[in-house]
Amino acid sequence: MNKNIKDKIELSNKIYPYFAGLSDDLMFWAAINTIFLTTVKNLTASQISLLSAIATFSTIILQGIAFKIIKKIGNITSVRLGLVLLLTAAIIITFSNNILCIGFGYIIYHSAFFFTNMQNVILKRNLKAVGKENTFHKVCSKTSFIYAILTMIVSFVAGFIFNINNYLPMILCIMICVLNIFLSSFIYEYKYENDESVNHKRKIHWKKILILIIVVYGLLYATVETLQETGKIFIQYNFQNFIEMDKVTVYLTIIIAFSRIARVISNILFNKMYSKLKNKLIIFLNLLLFLSVILMLIGNIITNNIFSGVIMGTGFCLLLFVRDPIMTFTKTELLNNCNVEDQENIMHKFNLSRKIVRCILASLVSLLLLKIKMVIIMWLLAIIIILCFILTFNLSKELYIAKTND
């Protein structure tokens, strides 16, 4: 390897955590999406859930085409294409007033991550090229921490910016998308000689523990995503019963900001929790997820006042606390328990399981909201979480057996 290539790799690796942290999602959008769609675009909670369902279903259908495009154009170009799609989605969602156009923007937004996720492959290749492959998890951890910090800061200011001008947060979002495209010019991928294509049609050696992990992840993580979307609207509607809309925006973004702090804390504490609880951690996370829904429901039952908002906000913070640990735990155990040659195909099924469950839940929420109140939806999601306890107990048992046999 000549010095010029090595310098490019080192620069790419240094920039990567900041680049990936900024491009992991649409900045500002996550903080104000529901309030932007309900107050600026005049969409209902049912319509928002329908948009998520359609977008998720579309990505499931389009995944095969996306993988063919990635294989054809390569990883670097795929990442840049994904960034352009995120910019396009942000522009369409911001300036469209027609629900069909917004829905098209949602589909582009969800599809973009097929391409931007190739940045993980680029990072792994580059680290291996300079003999730092064993630092992959550390760089990924740093990336998650940077993303959590950035979104926490954004959450603190988004509500105030939104009150100055409803479109200003999304304008800033678009500007960050442009910045990400510029930063991508510094990302470099080391090319290995005689690279062999991965055989995606290879038959996977399935084990009970692998199926359990995939099912648990799909159900729990998709439920967290559904609760994060519906929970924000649930809290927003509760606030609207006793305070003015401009204050609702501020209070809601404060809750979201504190939930981001909880997310940062959970990433810091994960290694300690995993070391202490081991295979039982997934049961503990399941319990915390159930507690988060119960707190939001209790807050809604209490007479409308700021105390009810505090209780609901605490539940929402707990929801974000469990989000990353659920993914990190299940992904770690999945890779620990499958054959090396099966890992790529298994990871594909792992991610697909979440999309399928998310699509089903978003569709159900959208349809049910036409007939029943939001509070009933929250109770139904709580029942799903209770049923997940059966699966998490079985998974914990299987993980214990697997580690004992090792």
Salt bridges, closest charged atoms under 4 A:
ASP7 OD2 - LYS3 NZ 2.97
GLU10 OE1 - LYS132 NZ 3.79
GLU189 OE2 - ARG125 NE 3.42
GLU189 OE1 - LYS191 NZ 3.41
ASP195 OD2 - ARG125 NH1 2.88
GLU225 OE2 - ARG323 NH2 3.72
GLU225 OE1 - ARG354 NE 3.48
GLU229 OE1 - ARG358 NH2 3.52
GLU244 OE1 - LYS247 NZ 3.92
ASP324 OD2 - ARG263 NE 2.98
GLU333 OE2 - LYS403 NZ 3.33
GLU341 OE2 - ARG202 NH2 3.60
ASP342 OD1 - ARG202 NH1 2.10
GLU398 OE2 - LYS208 NZ 3.50
